[in-house]
Amino acid sequence: MQRIRPDQAHPLHTLASTRALEQQGLAALPPHTLMQRAGAATTRLAQALAPHARQVWVACGAGHNGGDGLEAAAQLQRAGWPVSASWLGQAEHASADTLNSLRRAQAAGVPLLAQPPTLQAGDLAIDALLGIGLRARATDAPAQPPGPPTDARLADWIAHLNHSPATVLAVDLPSGLSADQGQPVLHGGRSQVRADHTLSLLSLKPGLFTGQGRDFSGQVWWDPLGLPVHAQPADAWLNGPPAATVRAHASHKGSFGDVLVIGGEGLSQRGLGMTGAAVLAARAALYAGAGRVMLALLDTRETSVTLDPVQPELMLRRPEAMDPTQATVVCGCGGGDAVAAWLPRVLREAPRLVLDADALNHLATEPTLQAALQARHDQHQATVLTPHPLEAARLLGCDTATVQSDRLQAAQALADQYRSVVVLKGSGSVIAAPGQRPHLNPTGNARLASGGTGDVLAGLLGALWAGTGAPRAGEASGLLAFKAACAAVYQHGQVADDWPAGHSLTASGLAAALRPAGAAGPTG
């Protein structure tokens, strides 16, 4: 059994791949072996999480997840633990494995309660109601749980789990959460289980790490139940920390690349100014170790900014004097309407291009810009798009709810359509690229939900990408972009995770806390 931490990459398997792993195990092992292993894994974790529990209650559904729970109850009872269970199923409809576990629980003396017991702090409640027995559907039709869908006990027991002061351990998946999408799929007024811990069995599911999965799952644990998980190719990966690098002493500023930030529309006719967004991106690139950072502000006023007094190292350029061919370009942060005039040139000339914010919004409405973006791939010019869900919806021609309902699919669709690397931001940001398995990022928290943090990410990404140098022999430029995106999203979130408790995080503070790859300590 392994506690899943954000400091290591892990393979992720969708529901279909998990089912395939399960079938391989069932075919290779004697009957009931997998369920006994699942019960044993649940028992070990339960004992570790609540060693002094006065009560352990196992809420069991009618399907195999309920069978796992009954098996855990039987093993806990034999170990002398104060355990009780409640079961939604009926013996005449149970599978052979579940019926076997039911009989083992009864033989061990586990009390089967019609109603949940009253639990106290320090007790343990085990959610074995649905597991992966529910899946999200492409239509609006309600997902149906195994067993009678109108059984009021399901909603009651979920409510009891959520409102109890006891620690909640979910077996395989918090009941009501989709394995692939990380979204609630119960309907008809039923809520979803919000677990403190989740023990994922056989495989790690993507839904545990994106969408609302991180909020519902708590600390994730994984037990492959003795099966070789690599027998089934991974459908995605949990993003891990970037490889450690060392900056050579004999380096110069050209060793770490140039970043050109284009954006920051000045006061428009509507009285709006967004210069700060581009400045944040540029400062982030500087703090993250770019050799030189140039800032082209799209300021339409006669008197424009010529110096960043806080960060005078930034080299300001008039847009008409910039040279996109010699830098990693970050375009769109605070670009407003003014960025539209510069997008055709940037798409045509920049060898490495990060498109963010208003650049994406203009791209979504202009077919000629979309064609230019798609053509970059054939010209060996790499592009990274960094949309939040609303921007992604505009690019895909759908709504935000559709994007959020299947974040992996949306990110991959964007990557394939625009032939670019895509960072779909949000809880469990998704990094996707044509021909690559998507990565789900495990770092970051709600401190990042403030203005300007996305601009910092764009600048950080530009700096890390600029510092990779030219592609090695046989290495596609898009692969460097994908690696830089994975590293940037991880580091961006890690800074937020390391932020001192009780202190607010601003975008400027986030930028200042960045450090170059290979640096021994913080900058600034």
C-alpha positions in Angstrom: 0.0 0.0 0.0 1.3 3.4 -0.9 0.4 6.9 0.3 0.1 9.1 -2.8 2.2 12.3 -2.4 2.8 14.9 -5.0 6.6 14.2 -5.1 6.3 11.2 -7.5 4.7 10.5 -10.8 2.1 7.7 -10.9 0.2 6.0 -13.8 -3.5 6.6 -13.9 -6.1 4.3 -15.4 -9.6 5.0 -16.5 -12.6 3.0 -15.5 -12.3 0.8 -18.7 -8.6 0.1 -18.0 -9.3 -0.7 -14.4 -12.0 -3.1 -15.4 -9.5 -4.8 -17.7 -7.0 -5.1 -14.8 -9.8 -6.6 -12.7 -10.7 -9.1 -15.3 -7.1 -10.2 -15.7 -6.9 -10.7 -11.9 -10.1 -12.6 -11.7 -9.0 -14.9 -14.5 -5.6 -15.5 -13.0 -6.5 -16.0 -9.3 -8.8 -18.4 -7.4 -12.4 -17.2 -6.8 -12.9 -14.5 -4.1 -9.1 -13.8 -3.9 -9.3 -10.2 -5.1 -12.2 -9.4 -2.8 -10.3 -10.9 0.2 -7.2 -8.8 -0.8 -9.3 -5.7 -1.0 -10.8 -6.4 2.4 -7.4 -7.0 3.8 -6.0 -3.7 2.4 -9.0 -1.8 3.8 -8.5 -3.4 7.1 -4.8 -2.5 7.3 -5.5 1.1 6.4 -8.5 1.3 8.8 -6.3 0.1 11.7 -3.6 2.6 10.9 -6.0 5.6 10.5 -8.1 5.0 13.7 -6.1 2.8 16.1 -8.2 3.9 19.1 -11.6 3.9 17.5 -14.4 2.8 19.8 -16.6 2.1 16.8 -16.0 1.2 13.1 -19.1 1.3 10.9 -18.9 -0.1 7.3 -21.6 1.2 4.9 -21.9 -1.4 2.2 -23.6 -1.2 -1.2 -25.2 -4.0 -3.1 -22.3 -4.4 -5.6 -18.7 -5.5 -5.4 -17.7 -2.4 -3.5 -20.1 -3.5 -0.8 -18.6 -6.9 -0.9 -15.1 -5.4 -0.3 -16.6 -3.6 2.7 -18.2 -6.7 4.1 -14.9 -8.5 3.7 -13.1 -5.7 5.6 -15.8 -5.9 8.3 -15.2 -9.7 8.7 -11.4 -9.2 9.0 -11.7 -6.4 11.4 -14.1 -8.4 13.6 -11.7 -11.3 13.6 -8.9 -8.9 14.7 -11.0 -7.9 17.7 -12.1 -4.5 16.5 -15.5 -3.0 17.5 -17.1 -3.1 14.0 -20.6 -3.1 12.6 -21.9 -3.0 9.0 -25.0 -2.0 7.1 -25.7 -3.6 3.7 -27.9 -2.3 0.9 -28.1 -5.6 -1.0 -30.2 -8.7 -1.0 -28.7 -12.2 -0.8 -30.7 -13.4 -3.8 -29.3 -10.7 -6.0 -25.7 -10.6 -4.8 -22.7 -11.8 -6.8 -21.0 -15.0 -5.7 -18.0 -13.0 -4.3 -20.2 -10.5 -2.4 -22.3 -13.3 -1.0 -19.2 -15.1 0.2 -18.0 -12.0 2.0 -21.5 -11.5 3.5 -21.4 -15.0 4.9 -17.8 -14.5 6.2 -19.0 -11.3 8.0 -21.9 -13.1 9.5 -19.8 -16.1 10.6 -17.3 -13.7 12.3 -20.1 -12.1 14.3 -20.3 -8.7 12.6 -23.5 -7.0 13.6 -25.6 -6.1 10.5 -27.5 -2.9 11.4 -30.5 -1.6 9.6 -29.6 2.0 10.7 -26.2 3.6 11.1 -24.8 3.8 14.6 -24.0 7.1 16.3 -20.3 7.8 15.7 -18.0 10.0 17.7 -14.8 11.8 16.9 -12.0 9.3 16.8 -14.3 6.6 15.3 -14.1 5.4 11.8 -16.7 5.2 9.0 -15.9 3.2 5.9 -17.7 4.1 2.7 -18.1 0.9 0.6 -21.4 2.0 -1.0 -20.7 2.5 -4.7 -17.0 2.7 -5.5 -16.6 2.6 -9.3 -20.1 1.2 -9.7 -21.2 4.6 -11.0 -20.0 6.3 -14.1 -20.6 9.7 -15.7 -22.8 9.6 -18.7 -22.6 11.7 -21.9 -26.3 12.4 -21.7 -28.3 14.1 -19.0 -29.9 10.8 -18.0 -29.4 10.1 -14.3 -26.6 7.6 -13.4 -28.0 4.6 -11.7 -26.3 3.0 -8.7 -26.2 -0.8 -8.4 -29.2 -2.1 -6.5 -32.6 -0.4 -6.2 -32.1 3.2 -7.4 -34.9 4.5 -5.3 -33.6 3.0 -2.0 -33.8 6.0 0.4 -31.2 4.4 2.6 -28.4 5.3 0.1 -29.0 9.0 0.5 -29.5 8.6 4.3 -26.2 6.7 4.7 -24.3 9.1 2.5 -25.6 12.0 4.7 -24.6 10.1 7.8 -21.1 9.6 6.5 -20.8 13.3 5.6 -22.2 14.7 8.9 -20.5 12.3 11.3 -17.5 13.5 13.3 -15.8 10.2 12.6 -12.9 9.8 10.1 -14.3 8.7 6.7 -12.4 6.2 4.6 -13.7 5.6 1.1 -13.0 2.2 -0.5 -11.8 2.6 -4.1 -13.6 5.9 -4.8 -15.8 8.2 -2.7 -19.4 7.1 -3.5 -21.0 9.4 -6.1 -17.7 10.5 -7.7 -16.9 9.6 -11.3 -13.7 7.6 -11.7 -12.6 9.3 -14.9 -13.9 12.8 -14.7 -13.7 13.7 -10.9 -17.3 15.0 -11.0 -20.4 14.1 -8.9 -22.7 11.8 -10.8 -25.4 11.1 -8.3 -28.8 12.6 -9.1 -32.2 12.9 -7.5 -31.0 15.0 -4.5 -28.4 12.5 -3.4 -25.1 14.1 -2.2 -21.7 12.6 -2.6 -19.4 11.2 0.0 -16.7 13.6 1.1 -13.9 11.3 2.4 -11.0 12.1 4.6 -9.1 9.2 3.0 -9.6 7.2 -0.1 -8.0 3.8 -0.7 -7.9 3.3 -4.5 -7.8 -0.4 -5.4 -6.0 -2.0 -8.4 -5.3 1.4 -10.1 -5.3 5.1 -9.4 -8.2 6.7 -11.1 -7.9 10.2 -12.8 -11.1 11.4 -11.1 -9.3 11.4 -7.8 -7.0 14.2 -8.9 -9.0 16.6 -11.0 -12.3 18.5 -11.0 -13.9 18.1 -7.6 -12.1 14.8 -7.0 -9.4 16.4 -4.8 -12.1 17.9 -2.5 -14.1 14.7 -2.2 -11.2 12.2 -1.9 -9.0 13.6 0.9 -5.7 11.8 1.2 -5.4 9.2 -1.5 -3.8 5.7 -0.9 -3.2 3.0 -3.5 -3.0 -0.8 -3.3 -2.7 -2.7 -6.5 -3.8 -5.9 -4.7 -0.8 -7.8 -5.9 -1.5 -7.3 -9.6 1.0 -5.9 -12.1 -0.6 -2.5 -12.8 1.8 -1.9 -15.7 0.2 -4.9 -17.5 -2.4 -2.2 -18.6 -0.9 0.9 -20.3 -1.5 4.1 -18.4 -4.3 6.3 -19.7 -2.8 9.4 -18.0 -0.1 10.3 -15.5 -0.1 12.1 -12.2 2.4 14.8 -12.8 5.6 14.5 -10.8 8.3 17.1 -9.9 10.7 18.0 -12.7 14.0 16.4 -12.8 16.7 18.1 -10.8 19.1 20.2 -12.8 22.4 22.0 -12.0 23.3 25.4 -13.5 26.9 25.3 -14.7 29.2 27.9 -13.2 30.4 28.7 -16.7 27.0 30.1 -17.8 26.0 33.4 -19.2 22.6 35.0 -19.7 22.3 33.5 -23.2 22.5 30.1 -21.6 19.0 30.5 -20.2 17.2 32.0 -23.1 15.2 35.1 -23.8 11.5 35.6 -23.0 9.4 38.2 -24.7 6.1 39.1 -23.0 3.5 40.8 -25.2 0.4 42.2 -23.5 -0.7 44.7 -21.0 -3.1 46.9 -22.8 -3.1 50.5 -21.4 -6.2 52.5 -20.6 -8.7 51.7 -23.3 -11.7 53.7 -24.4 -13.7 51.8 -21.8 -11.3 53.2 -19.1 -9.8 49.8 -18.4 -6.1 49.1 -18.0 -4.4 45.7 -17.8 -0.7 46.6 -17.8 -0.2 44.7 -14.5 -0.9 41.3 -16.1 2.0 41.5 -18.5 4.3 43.0 -15.8 3.4 40.0 -13.6 4.2 37.5 -16.4 7.5 39.3 -17.1 8.6 39.4 -13.5 7.7 35.7 -13.1 9.9 34.9 -16.1 12.7 36.9 -14.6 12.4 35.3 -11.1 12.2 31.8 -12.7 15.6 32.3 -14.3 15.2 33.5 -17.9 18.5 35.0 -19.1 16.8 38.1 -20.4 13.1 39.2 -20.2 11.7 41.8 -22.7 8.3 43.3 -22.1 6.3 44.8 -25.0 3.4 46.7 -23.4 0.4 47.3 -25.7 -0.1 50.8 -24.3 -2.0 53.0 -26.6 -1.4 56.2 -24.6 1.0 58.8 -25.9 3.0 58.7 -22.6 3.8 55.0 -22.0 5.7 53.2 -19.4 9.5 53.0 -20.1 10.7 51.4 -16.9 9.5 48.9 -14.2 10.8 50.7 -11.1 10.4 47.5 -9.0 12.2 45.3 -11.5 14.4 47.5 -13.7 16.0 44.4 -15.2 13.0 44.0 -17.4 13.8 45.4 -20.9 10.9 47.3 -22.3 10.2 47.3 -26.0 7.8 49.1 -28.2 5.6 46.4 -29.9 6.7 47.6 -33.3 10.4 47.1 -32.3 10.1 43.6 -30.9 11.6 40.6 -32.6 9.5 37.5 -31.9 11.9 35.2 -33.9 14.6 35.3 -31.2 12.7 34.5 -28.1 10.2 32.4 -26.3 7.1 34.6 -26.6 4.4 34.8 -24.0 1.5 36.6 -25.6 -1.9 37.7 -24.3 -1.6 38.5 -20.6 -3.8 41.6 -20.2 -3.8 42.0 -23.9 -7.3 43.2 -24.3 -8.4 44.3 -27.7 -5.0 45.6 -28.6 -3.4 42.1 -28.8 -5.5 41.2 -31.8 -3.3 43.3 -34.2 -0.2 41.5 -33.1 -1.4 37.9 -33.2 -0.9 37.2 -36.9 2.8 38.2 -36.7 3.4 36.3 -33.5 1.8 33.2 -34.8 3.9 33.5 -38.0 7.3 34.3 -36.5 7.7 33.0 -32.9 9.5 29.7 -32.7 8.2 29.1 -29.2 4.9 30.6 -28.2 2.8 30.6 -25.1 -0.8 32.0 -25.7 -2.8 33.1 -22.7 -5.8 35.1 -21.7 -7.0 37.6 -24.4 -4.8 35.9 -27.1 -7.0 32.8 -26.6 -10.2 34.8 -26.6 -9.3 36.4 -30.0 -8.2 33.0 -31.3 -11.6 31.5 -30.4 -13.4 34.0 -32.7 -11.0 34.2 -35.7 -10.8 31.2 -38.1 -7.8 32.7 -39.8 -5.9 32.8 -36.5 -6.9 29.2 -35.8 -5.6 28.1 -39.2 -2.3 30.0 -38.5 -2.0 28.2 -35.2 -2.6 24.8 -36.6 0.0 25.5 -39.4 2.7 26.1 -36.8 2.9 22.4 -36.0 4.0 21.6 -39.6 6.5 24.4 -39.5 8.1 22.9 -36.4 7.0 25.9 -34.3 5.7 24.8 -30.9 2.8 26.4 -29.1 1.4 26.1 -25.5 -2.2 27.3 -24.8 -3.0 28.0 -21.1 -6.8 28.4 -20.9 -9.0 28.4 -17.8 -12.3 26.5 -18.3 -14.2 29.4 -19.8 -11.5 30.2 -22.3 -11.3 26.5 -23.1 -15.0 26.4 -23.7 -14.8 29.3 -26.1 -12.0 27.5 -28.1 -14.1 24.3 -28.2 -17.4 26.1 -29.0 -19.1 24.7 -26.0 -19.9 25.9 -22.4 -17.9 25.7 -19.2 -20.0 23.0 -17.7 -19.2 20.7 -20.7 -15.4 21.4 -20.2 -15.6 20.7 -16.5 -17.7 17.6 -16.9 -14.7 15.8 -18.6 -11.5 17.8 -18.1 -9.2 15.2 -19.6 -11.3 14.9 -22.7 -11.6 18.6 -23.1 -7.8 19.2 -22.8 -7.0 16.5 -25.2 -9.6 17.7 -27.7 -8.0 21.2 -27.6 -4.5 19.8 -28.0 -5.6 17.7 -31.0 -7.7 20.4 -32.6 -5.0 23.1 -32.4 -2.0 20.8 -32.6 -0.5 22.4 -29.5 0.3 21.7 -25.9 -2.6 22.6 -23.7 -2.6 23.5 -20.0 -6.3 23.4 -18.8 -6.1 25.3 -15.5 -8.1 24.5 -12.4 -8.0 22.0 -9.6 -5.9 19.2 -11.0 -4.7 21.1 -14.0 -4.5 19.0 -17.1 -1.5 19.1 -19.4 -2.2 17.5 -22.8 -0.4 17.3 -26.2 -0.9 15.5 -29.4 0.5 12.0 -29.1 1.2 12.3 -25.3 -0.6 10.8 -22.4 -2.2 13.7 -20.4 -0.7 14.7 -17.1 -2.8 15.7 -14.1 -1.1 18.0 -11.7 -1.2 17.2 -8.0 0.1 20.5 -6.6 -1.7 23.8 -5.9 -4.6 24.9 -3.8 -7.3 27.6 -3.4 -4.7 30.3 -2.6 -4.2 30.4 -6.4 -7.8 31.6 -6.9 -6.9 35.2 -7.2 -6.2 37.6 -10.0 -2.9 37.5 -11.7 -1.7 34.0 -10.7 -2.4 32.7 -14.2 -0.2 35.5 -15.7 2.6 34.3 -13.3 2.1 30.7 -14.6 2.5 31.9 -18.2 5.7 33.8 -17.5 7.1 30.9 -15.5 6.3 28.5 -18.3 8.0 30.8 -20.8 11.2 30.9 -18.7 11.4 27.2 -18.1 10.8 26.6 -21.8 13.4 29.2 -22.8 16.0 27.5 -20.6 15.7 24.1 -22.2 17.8 25.1 -25.2 17.5 23.7 -28.7 15.9 20.2 -29.0 18.3 17.3 -28.9 18.8 15.1 -31.9 15.5 13.3 -32.5 13.6 15.3 -29.9 10.6 17.2 -31.2 10.2 20.8 -30.2 6.7 20.0 -29.0 8.1 17.5 -26.5 10.2 20.3 -24.9 7.1 22.4 -24.7 5.2 19.6 -23.0 8.0 19.0 -20.5 8.2 22.7 -19.7 4.5 22.9 -19.2 4.5 20.0 -16.8 7.4 21.5 -14.9 5.8 25.0 -14.7 2.4 23.8 -13.5 4.0 21.7 -10.9 6.3 24.4 -9.6 3.5 27.0 -9.7 1.3 24.8 -7.5 4.1 23.8 -5.2 4.8 27.5 -4.3 1.2 27.8 -3.2 1.4 24.5 -1.2 4.5 25.7 0.6 3.0 29.2 1.4 2.9 29.9 5.1 -0.4 29.1 6.7 -2.5 32.1 7.6 -0.8 34.3 5.0 -2.6 35.5 1.9 -1.0 34.8 -1.4 -0.9 37.5 -4.1 0.2 37.1 -7.7 3.2 39.4 -7.1 4.2 37.4 -4.0 3.9 34.1 -6.0 6.1 35.5 -8.7 8.8 36.6 -6.2 8.8 33.2 -4.6 9.7 31.4 -7.9 13.3 30.2 -8.4 15.3 29.0 -11.4 15.6 25.4 -12.2 18.7 24.1 -10.4 18.9 27.0 -8.0 19.7 26.1 -4.4 17.4 28.6 -2.8 14.8 31.3 -3.5 15.5 34.4 -5.5 14.8 38.0 -4.7 
